[in-house]
Amino acid sequence: MMISPVFDLMSNFTLYLLFVALGIFVWLAWHSHNPNSFRFQISIFILIWIGGEFVTTLYESGSFDFPIELHDLGMQIHLVSMILFASIMFVRFYSSYWSGHKIVESLTSILK
């Protein structure tokens, strides 16, 4: 059939794009130098999310044979990344709330 090679090509293309995204966000996390910075925290979140996509893509393409107990491993990694994201947002909001600072002072500070 003609469709199967197209799906194989797109699956491999997705894997290559995931490698590019992985490289970009590893570079961003490496150069932020401060684990408390928002850029570092979001980069770690996205790295975990990309890891889940790698697992899902490898499983769907048949490149890696997972045991039956781990066939949802990609979705479980996505869940971990979403829990991390929610935790980051909660801690940042909570710390700014109790310190008396606003997360965004005014619209003009954003537009500068």
ZIZISUL-V649281 format. One record per residue. RES is the residue in one letter. SS is DSSP state (H for helix, E for strand, - for the rest). Layout:
res=(RES | RES)
ss=(SS | SS)
This chain:
res=(M | M | I | S | P | V | F | D | L | M | S | N | F | T | L | Y | L | L | F | V | A | L | G | I | F | V | W | L | A | W | H | S | H | N | P | N | S | F | R | F | Q | I | S | I | F | I | L | I | W | I | G | G | E | F | V | T | T | L | Y | E | S | G | S | F | D | F | P | I | E | L | H | D | L | G | M | Q | I | H | L | V | S | M | I | L | F | A | S | I | M | F | V | R | F | Y | S | S | Y | W | S | G | H | K | I | V | E | S | L | T | S | I | L | K)
ss=(- | - | H | H | H | H | H | H | H | H | H | H | H | H | H | H | H | H | H | H | H | H | H | H | H | H | H | H | H | H | H | H | - | - | - | - | - | H | H | H | H | H | H | H | H | H | H | H | H | H | H | H | H | H | H | H | H | H | H | H | H | - | - | - | - | - | - | H | H | H | - | - | H | H | H | H | H | H | H | H | H | H | H | H | H | H | H | H | H | H | H | H | H | H | H | H | H | H | H | - | - | - | - | - | - | - | H | H | H | H | H | -)
